[in-house]
């Protein structure tokens, strides 16, 4: 009997984690789950974060230095950023269309709004404070933030991935420009380190099913507490809003991206999802594009046939600036909150949401919950009460998991499109996974 493929093991881990969380809430094992099971999920996340920075640094240096042609780097870079921004605009516009058609905000009663405001008052205040700090910065602050004053300081902080990418690009370009015989030893060193890091990724992924089980078990008991019915009731109250967001996210994953992948990437619909499925499941369980990056890169290279040259540049950049799922969610959430407060948004207001959400997605960290902070900025720009964010905090963790799947699927799609136009799409390595 063949060994189960990784994505099936991850699915089993997810299902068992949810079942255990509901069971633990029913029989009073919430504290046991929190103290003795959930930490293993945290350890798994930490292992993925541990490898994210060195993977991005080394893979970008090797990828850029292997181009050996500055014009090719410029061409690939312009294509990548252009397509990323285009798909983000599509996601935001789709979100606005859905929320205006279904109007989920009208389902909230005044009593329920007040209940959510009180329950999440502290969290709302903290998010608003974080967003105010960002808003007070100058218009060119994002550009300033890209350039590190100390690369070693940037390497110690996963939240400063753009600075690491900037340094890696600069270093890789420098290797292209110096004499080949001088650059060769450095490139060989980074190639060796890159292989070692990829092997570390393989080792870490062996515990993925167990890490996913612990993550989901901890998440369920956090929502439910000692009463599993409370988690169900909470999701039912906000179900309409969640359904609208999920329709938009599903459209991106199952319609928009496959159209791009099959028409430009020239891959079969089923093969695209089969190749990327394990990365999508990991993205769902971790809610982090950065943490999922090692697996996304591996799947794109081995299962989708995208060359290392393309994945090492396009995917790390996408994990940082391409947040289609987050952008769609911000558009839906902003209008949803406005509807809940009885605020009518003009066409100009909604165009402003498109622009703000698109630009905000570039600066959104690839970690769980970062989209909520950027949402406050979108709300402020549109003149929507910031307090309304309390209405969407309850189901945000679940939606965060789903929109991360959209984010990494978009990264892989753009990577395939760029690879096809550059002639860097190869025949995938045969796999026994089913």
Beta strands, then each sheet from edge to edge (+ up, - down):
end
